[in-house]
Amino acid sequence: MAEPFPPPLPPVSTVRLRNAHRLIPAKFSESGSVLSRLSDNESEVADLLELDSATNDRLLGEEGLLPGISVLELVYGVDYAHIVNAAFTHASPDGGRFNGPDRGAWYAGLTRETSLAEVAFHKLRQLEEVNWPEPEVSTFDDYLADFSMPVHDLTGGEPEMEKYLEKEPIPECYREPQRLADTLLAQGSNGILYPSARLARGTCLVCFRPALVYHVRRGARLELTLRAGERFSLRQAREIELEE
């Protein structure tokens, strides 16, 4: 349980959003395991899948074996349930701006440009960390979702809320917003609306509850060409055809 958080907390607003954008690496779009491509032998495939399942965070979450998310919170029987559940069960070791390492969240941009800027920033950061010298081509699928719910709102520009929106350094700048998110989550919050740290005038939404990610559908497939040390431009992204 998070320690009581000192007031003031962000105000609450009701959002009604259509087509909020979340970019996910295209390799994760398939519901089946890529391990099935490694062998034609059914017995070997079964062994590989058993090993995969034992270490797959999404499947562990669906079996109630992850500490930060209850099996009762995940979604089943809806389109792209595996995509929604993966967002909440695949948290990075440092977490994100508004989630810790034990529980993920559904992050989305209100426009595709915002999501591209956010994804490109983190991808470029990875390339720079390993000093990658060549252009890197990455493929993402744009998942659209709708939201209609009250959320805590950080878009008002209140000075006391600026500490939750710092751009650098990562992950240190995530500590205060993660603490805020822990407190809001414990109080039953649905999520947070906040200004993008990577695109001026862009807006992002983080949804804390899998069941509130409505009407998920796959949009365009996008190819990003990035080079470490270079500033991202929207010209570096292009739509490509989905593979059948």
ABEGO torsion letter per residue (X at the ends): XBBBBBOBBBBBBBBBBBGBBBBBBAAAABABBAAAAABABAAAAAAAAAAAAAABAAAAAAAGABAABBAAABBBGBBGAAAAAAAAABBBAAEBAABBAABBBBBBBABAAAAAAAAAAAAAAAAAAAGBABBBBBBBBBBBBBBBBBBBBAAAGBAAAAAAABAOBOAAAAAAAAAAAAAAAAAGBAEBBBBBAABBGBBBBBBABAAABBGBBBBBBBBBBBBBGBBBBAAABBBBBBBX
